[in-house]
Amino acid sequence: MSLSGKIAIVTGASRGIGASIALELAKQGAKVVLTYVSTSSDNAINEVIQRIRSLNNGSEATKVQIDLHQPSAPETILSATFRAFPSTDNKVDILVNNAGQSQCKLLADTEIEDYTSMFDVNVRNTIFMAKAVLPYLRAPGRIINITSIAARRGSVGFSIYSATKAAVEGFTRALACEVGSYGHTVNAVAPGAVESDMLRGSVPDELVRYILDNTPLGNRIGTPEEIAAVVAFLADPKAATDMAITYEAVAAAPSAPSEFPRLLKEINSQSEAFVNGQREARMKIVNAAESLVHALETPSETVMRCCMAQCTAFASIEACVHLRIFSLIASSDDPKAVRDLANATGADEHLLGRLLKHLAAMGVVTETGPDEYCRNGLSTALGMTRYSDAWQSTPVSLHSAIHALPAWLEKNDYRNPTDARNIAFTMQYNTDLPFFEWLHSDLEHFPLASQFNSIMSTYHQGRPSWIEAGFYPVHDNLIQGARDGEDNVFLVDVGGGRGHDLVEFLSRWPGAPGRLVLQDLPAVLDSIVALDPSIERMAHDFFTEQPVKGARVYSFHAVLHDRNDKDCHAILSRLAASMEPGYSKLLINDIVIPTTGAHWEATALDILMAACFASWERTEQQWHQLIESVGLKVVKVWHGTGSVASVIECELA
């Protein structure tokens, strides 16, 4: 229990949000002082206290009946607190200013008494309750003020109420600046419509209906328990925010609506080019469409998508891959009934229907009728081994390490991982072997190694290739001036996996002079099913001396990003020693992180590198520093159109 032994004061705690906050803090072990005003609330406050005492978790509760209009109310509450929970230092850990008044009245009908009463309870009491508690606040102290979205969202009849809540938000921010150096935090939680007596008593029914109609997730209002959970989070000693949190019941506001016109214009401007087959236009539309979704989604929708939709879709795909469902669906264009798929695989029909219904909602398959589905591009691809391997291996080889990354970072004081033998991956698998050594260390891992190579092959599928026109000038910079003949090697693909780059190069430049050499570890080369006989296979560990001397081109494609600077220095030093001055070139085909506007694919890989390899995706400056440290120089960095990868052209310095 994170609040065990903490003393908390909650004003306005007899019912609704206040009662739920008091109960939630008690569940976390706090000793709670509950204030209330009217004797008509005696039964309600006693019920809350009884519920707290029945927790039997060491928490305690006491009540204070007090009219917060009285200037002496804060001192009275503190005196009662210290009597109920005596200690040698008389300290308070948490103050929740929840008590408040609400009314719906047009300004033209508002009397001075309305104004005075509202500001006394909602503003004056909040300020002076905080002032009274401050001398007794034990660091790290927590002051949490309950405000309202009315401070920012106008509604007819709530002008005075909105003004009081706006005042409290401003007070919260200023006080946070005053007391932050003492280790205290001051926060404001601003609920939207929440089920309570205040809502039903002072908010017109038509406004409640409007709120429901404009709440996308569930068309509902919030609950006091939801607000209490936010307050408990902020009350935790580990919480260290100083801000005003606008908590609408389901966070219904779009995240960045002002971006909508610009992004829509970007999509429309590229439509004709896309129809005409321009790949760059397609990528621009995809990027703008993704940004458009992010802009129009509400925070709650984004949370649901990230925390629920995507992970459950991954699990559903993995299950269907094991059942070979995608191969069955892709066998023809005809729709497939769930019953027939269940009979063909032995899976439970009801279960399979649930999986496919979710995958249809996520765009993985196409729903054509009740319990009936047909293939689309993605499901057809998932019927192929090279694509489905991603769902066979990544949960074991990569995802577990990524899930372990937060724990590793906390354990290591949030240091940047640099040792491949001490990272989230090695912690998760209880090994001291770096990823690739672990992958090839046991015959049990062989299927994973094979599937990992399939993933790499898939990763490059359909992407702009460095050998294409408009990316890197292959003819002018490489073929022109290259030596021909059997004794001369034109291109060495170092760590080239199953040779997909060389196969593509051969198809586009069949008349290139010299030989093509594929280098990788023996296990990788042995896993190749078929390879053009003109491509030579050569087992080689790139940490050792490069056996091919004086080649025209040496290539690293998505290799060095797996290694930290120390390892890369060793790899590049050995390769540089084999290069011929004025003739040999090194091409590093890898991600170059821009200083701003990085693509999610590049940043996702960067985090994956941290979890699994103790490496990182480098900026152009970092690449320059690394390359120049081994006696090479960067000739130019070539950026592909519509690609996150770049080609770094290097020569001996």
N, C-alpha and C positions, 0 to 999 in steps of 0.2 A: 504494500500500500504506500503510494508515493507521498501521502500527506500525513502519515502517522505521527501523532503528537503535535501537529500544527494547530494553532488557534485561529479560527476564522469567524468573522462577524458578517452576517448576511442581513441586510435591512429588507423589510417588506417580505418576510419569509413564511407567511401563514398559508399561502396558496400559490398556484400558478408557477411562474418561472422561479420566484424566490424559494418556494418550497422544494422544487426540484433541484435547485442549486445546493441548498442546505443538505439535502439527502445525498446528492452525488459527492459532495465534499466529505461527508461522513463515511460514505462507502470507501473513500480513499484513506480513511483513518483519522480525519480531522476532528477536533473538538469545536463544536459549532454553537455560536450565539445567534439566536433567531429573534429579530425584532418584529413587532406588529403593533397596530394602533388600537383597534376597536375590540371591546369585549365580545362583540358578535363573532369574532374570529377565534375565541378561546378554544372551541372544539377542534377547529382546523389546525391551530398551532400545536395543540396537545397531540393530535393524531400524527403530525410530522415528527414530533419529539419521540413518540412511542415507536414509530417506525425506525428511527435512528437507534434507539436503545435496543431494539430487537436485532440489530445487526450483529451484536456480540463480537465486535472486531476491535474493541479498544476505543472506539469513538465515543464521544459524549455530546450532550446537547443541553442547552438551557434557553429560556425565553425571557425577553424583556418587552413589557408593554410600554410604549412611549409614543407620544405625539411628536413627530419630527418637525412640526411647525415651531416647537419650543426651542429657543436659542440654546438652552442647556441640554438638549437631547444628546449630543455627542458625548459629553462628559458623563451623563447618566449611563449610557450604554457601556462606556469603558469601565466605569466603577462596577457595574454588574458583571462584566466579563472577568475582571480580576477576582471578584468574590467567588464566582463559580469555578474558575480555574486558577487557583492561587499558585504563584511561583515566586522565586526570590527576585526575579528581574521584572515581573509584570510586563510581558511582551505580547504583541499580536503579530501573526504571520500573514494573515490574509484579510482584506476588507473588500466586500462585494457591495457596492452601492446599487441596490436593486429597487428600493422603494421609489415609487413615482405616482404621479397623477396623470390622467388623460381626460380630455374632453373634446367633443366635436361641436364647435360653435363658431359661427361666422364672426369675423373681426368686428363688424358693425354692431353685433349683439354682445360683444365682450365687455364686461364691467371691470373696473380696477381691481375688485376683489378676486375675479377670475385670474387676472394677470399675477397678482401678488401671491395667491395660493399656489399656482403652478410653479412660479419661479422659486418660492420658498422651499418646496419639497424637491422639485426636480433639479434645481441648480444650487441654491444656497446650502441645502443640507448635504448634497454631494461634496461641495467644496469644503465645508466646515467639518464634516465627518472625516474627510481625508486629513485635514489640518490637525484635528484632535488625535488621530491615530499615528501620524508621522513620528512623534517623539518616542513612541512605543513600538515602532515597526522593526521587527528583527530581520536583518539581511539574510538571505535575499527576500525582501518583502514583496507582497503582491497586492496591488490595488486594482480592482476591476470594476469599471463603471458600466452599468447597463443603460445604453442609449436607445436609439431607434433609427431605422432607415428614413423616418420622417425628417431627420436632420438634413437629408439630401434629396428626398423625393417629396415634392409638394402634393398635398391633397386638400380639397375643399373642407374648410371647417377646422383645420388643424394648424393654423398659423402660430398661435401662442405655444402650443405643444411642440411644434417643430422648432421654434426658436429656442426653447429650453434644451432640447436634445442637441441642437447645434452648439449651444454654449458649453454643454458637457464635453462634447468631442474636442472643442478647442482647449478647454481646461485640461483634458486628458493629455493632449500632446505637449502642452507647456509644462505640466507637472512632471511628465516623464523626463523632460530635459533637466529639470531641477534636481531630481532625486536619483537619476541613473548612476551617477558616480558613487552612490552609496550601496549599489548592488540591487536597488529596488526597481521593479517594473510597474508601469501604469498603463493599462489597456482599456479600451472601450469595445464592448460587444454590442453591435447594433442590429437587433433582430428585425425581421420583417413581420408579417402577420403570424402570430403564434396563438395557439388555442389557449384561451384564458378568460377569466371573468371580465378583465379589462377590455378584451377584444369584443366580446359579445355585448358588453354594457355600453361602450362608447363609440364603437365603429359601426356606421350604417351598414345594413345588410347588402346594399348595392355595391358598396366598396369592397366588402368581403367577397362577393361574387366576382367582382372585377379582378381581385387578387388571385382567386382560384383559376379563373379563365386564362390568366397571363402567367401561370406557373407551369412551364413545360413538363417538368418531371412529376408526374402523378397528379397534377391539378389539385394540390392540397396545400394546406397551411402547415406551418411548423408545429413542433411539440415542445413543451417546456423541457423535456428530457434532452432534446437536441441542443438547446441553449446551454443547459447544465453541463453537457459534455465539453462544450467549447470553454466554458468558464473553468472547469476542472483542469483542462489542458493548460490554460494560462496560469492557473494557480500552482501548478507543478514547479518545484524548484529548478527543474531542467529547462523550463520555458524561459526564454530570454528576449522576448519581443517588447518593443515600446511603440505601440501603434494603435490606431483605431481600426478594429475589424468590423467591416460591414457584413453582418451575417443575415442574409435573407434566407428564408426558410429553406429554399432549394437553390439558392444562388442563381436566380433566374435571368440576370442581365448578361447579354453577350459580352465576351471578353474585350473585343476591340471593334465595335460597330462602325467607327469612323473609317476603318480600313476598307469597308465593303465597296464603296464606289471605285476606289483605285484598283482593287483586285479584280473586280468584275470587268473593268475597262481593259486590264491587262489580258484577261482571258479572251475577251472579244477581239482584241487587236491581233491575237495570234491564230484565230480560228481559220482564216483563209490559208495561211501558210501551213497549218497542220493538215488541212484537207489536201493540199498539194504535196504532202509527203515530206515536209521538212522536219527532221528529227529534233532540231533545236526548238522548234515551235512547240512540239509535243511536251518537251521537258519544261518549257516555260509555263505552259498551261497547267501541267501537273503541279509544279511548285506553287503557282498562284492559287490553284484550287485547294491545295493543302493549307495554305495560309488563310484562304477564305473560310474554310471549315474552322480553323483555330480562332478566327476573328468572330465568327457568328455563334460558335458554341458557347454555352454558359459554362462557368467553372464546374458546376455539378455534372454537366454532361461530359465534360472532358475527364473528370475524375472517374465517372462510370465507364467511359470508353477505355481509359488506360488500365484501370484496376479490375474491371470485370469483363468487358467485351473482348479485348484483345487476348488476354490470357486464356479465357475459356475457348476462344476460337482456335488458339494454338493447340490446346489439349484435344479439342474435337477433331482437328486435322490429323494430329498424331494418331488418334484412335482409328480414324478412317484409313490412314496409310497402312497401319498394321493389318486392317481387314481387307486391304486392296479395293476399297470402295471406289476410289477415283479411277482405277483401271476399268472397273466394270461400267461406271457411268460413261467413260470416254470411249467405250467400245463401239458406239454408234451415236448418231445424232438423235435417236429416239429417246423420249423420256423414259426413266426407269422408276418403277414403283418401289417404295420402301419394302413392301412385302417380298418382292422378288429379290431385292438386294439382301434382305435378311435370310431368305432361304439359301441364297448362293454362298453366304459367308458363315452361316450358323449363328449370327448375332441375334440378340433379342430384338424383335420388330419395334417394340415401343421405344427401347433405348436408341436404336439406330435412327428412328424418326426424330427423336429429340436432337441428336447430333446434327443431322442434316438440316433441320429447321433453323438451327443457330447458324450453320455455315451458309445457308441461303441468305439469312439476315446480314451476314458479314460479307456477302458477295463472292463466296468461294464456289458455290454451285448456283444454278438457276432453278428457281421453283416454278414448275409449270402447272401445278394443280395440287389438290390435297394429297399429301404424302407421295409426291411425284416430282422428280428432279431430272434435269438434263445438264450436260456439260457446258462449261464456258472455257475461256482461255486458261484461267488459273487451275480449274479442276482437271483440265486435260493435261497441263504440265505436271500436276501432282501425280498423275498416273504414270509418269516416267521416273525411273530410278534416280537419275541424276538430280532431279528436283525433290523427290520425296525423301532422299537421303538427309536433307536438312532437318526434317522432322524426326529422323531416326537418331541422329547424332548430337545435334546441338543441345537438347535437354540434358544429356549426360556430360558432354565435353565442355560446353560453354555456359549454359544457363545457370548451372549450379554454382559456378564460380562468380557469375555476375550477382546472383542472389546473396552470395557471401561477402561481396565487396563492402557494403556498409559496416558489417561487423569487423572486417579486417581493418578498415580505415579507423574505426573507433579504437580498436586495440592498438593501433600503431600511431595514435595521436594525429591522424589525418595528414600523414606524410605521403608525398608522391612516391608510389612504388617504383623501385629501381632494381631490385634483386629478383630475378625470375625464380629463385628457389624459396622466396618468402613473399608470397602474394596471396590474394584471395583463392586462387586455384589450388595452390599447394596446401593452404589451410583447409579447404573444403575436402580435399582428397587425402589429407594426412600423408603427404609425400614431400620429399625434398627435390624431386625431379622437375625441371622445367617442362612446360606443356608438351613440346615435340618429343623430348626424351621419354616422357611418360607415355605418350601415344604409341611409341615404338618399343616400349620396354617389356611388353607382355603380349603373348599370342592372343589373350582375351581382348586386347585392345585393337587387334587387327581390323575387325569390322569398322570400328570407329575411325581408324586411320583412313581406310578406303572411302568411307562416307565423307570424311573431312575433305578429301581430295575432290570428291564429287561437288561439294559445296563450293570449293574454289573455282572449279570449272563452271558451275552455274553462275557464280558471282560475275564472271566476265562475259557471260552470254548476253548478246544483244547490246553491249555497251560500246560506245565509241572506242575504236582501237587506235593505238598510237601509230599504226602503219597506214591509216586512212589518210586520204588527201584532206588537207585542212587541219590536221593535228600536228604531225611531225613530218618534215620533208625528207622522207626515206631516200629517194633517189639522189637528191642534191647533196645531202650530208653524209650518206653512207655508201650507196652503191657506186656513185661517181668517185673514182679514185681507189676503189677496192681492188685487191689482187685476186686473180682467178687461179684455178688449178687445184688439184687434189691435196696439195701440201698446205694450202691456205684455208684457214677457218674464217668464215664471214661473220657468223653470229653464234654466240654461246649464251643460251638461256640458263642462267645460274639459279638453281632452286626452282626450276620450271615446271614442277609437278608432272602432269601427264602429257605435257607438250602442246597444250591448246594454243599457246602463242605462236609456236613454231609452225604448227599446222596451218594457222591462219596466215602467217607470213608467207609460207610456201605457196598457198593458193593465190595470193595477191602479187607475189614477186617470184614467179617460178624460174625466171632466168637470172636470179641474183648470183653473183660470182662466189666461189668458195663453198665451204661445207657448213652445214647447220648442226649444232651440237646441243643436245638436251642433257643437263646435269641435275641430278637429285640423288637422294639416298637410295640405296638398293631396294628397300621395301616399296618405295614409291614407284620406281621404274618397273619392278616386278608386277605391280598392279595394273599396268597399262594393257588393255585388251588388244588394241590395234594402233599402229603408228606407221606413217609413211616410211618405207625403208630408206629413203634418202636422208632421214633425220637420224643422226647417230645418238645412241644412248651411252651415257658415261656416268658411272657411279662416282659421286663426289660429295664430300662434306666441305661446305664453303668456309669452315673455320681452318681448313688446312690449305697448303700451297695450291694455287690454281695450276692444274697440269697443262692447260692450253695457253701457250705463249703467243703474244703478238696477234691476237684475233682483231678483226676490224671492229667488231662490236661485242661488248659484254652487256648483258641485260639482267636487271633485277626487277621483277614485276611483283609488287605486293609482298616483298620479302623483308626488307629492312624495317618496315613499320612494326614487325613482330619482335624486334630486338631493341634493347636499350643502347645508349650511346657507346658504352664500353664494348659490347658485342659487335656493334656496327663498325666501330673503329678497327677491331680485329679483322672482320670480314673484308672491309674495304682496303685495308693495308695489304692483305695477301693478294687481293685482286689487282691492286695498283702495281704491284711488283711484277705482274705478268703483262702489263700493257706496254705497247711500243710508243715511244714519244713521237708526236706528230702524225700518228697513224691510227692508233686504237682510240675508241670512244667507249665510254660507259654511259648507258641509259638507265636511269632509275625511274621506273614507272610506278608512281606511288601518289598518295594524297599529299597535297600541300594546303595546309589549313590557312585560309585568309584571315586577316586581322579582324574583319567584321563580316557578317553575313554568311557564316559557314553553313553548309547544307547538313541536314539532320543525319544523312548517311555517314558523313565524315565524322561528325561529333559522336554518333553512336559507336562507330568503330574505335574512336579514341577511348571511350569508356571501356569497351571490350578489351582493348589492349592493356589498360590498367589492371583489369581483373585477371586476365589470363596470361599475360606475357611480360608484365613490368616494363612496358614500352609505351609509346605514344605516337599519335599522328603529329608530324612536325610542321611548323611554320616555315616559310621560305628562309627566314633568317636562321632558324635552327638547322635547316638543311645545309645552308652555306657553311656554317660553323663546323658541322660534322664532316662535310666533304673536304673542306680546306685543311682539316686537321690531319689528313693522311697524304698530303702532297698532291691532291687533285684540285681542279678549279671548275667552277660552274660556268659553262659557256652560255647557256640560256635555259630558262624554265618555260616549257611549252605547255599551254593549257588547252585541253580539248573542249570542244563545243558541246555543252550538255552533259558534261562528265565531271565527277568530283576528283578524278585522278589527273595527274599532270606527268609530263616527262621532263626529267632533269638531265640535261645533256652535259656530260663531264669529260674532261681531258686531263692528262698529266700537266701539272703546273710548270 
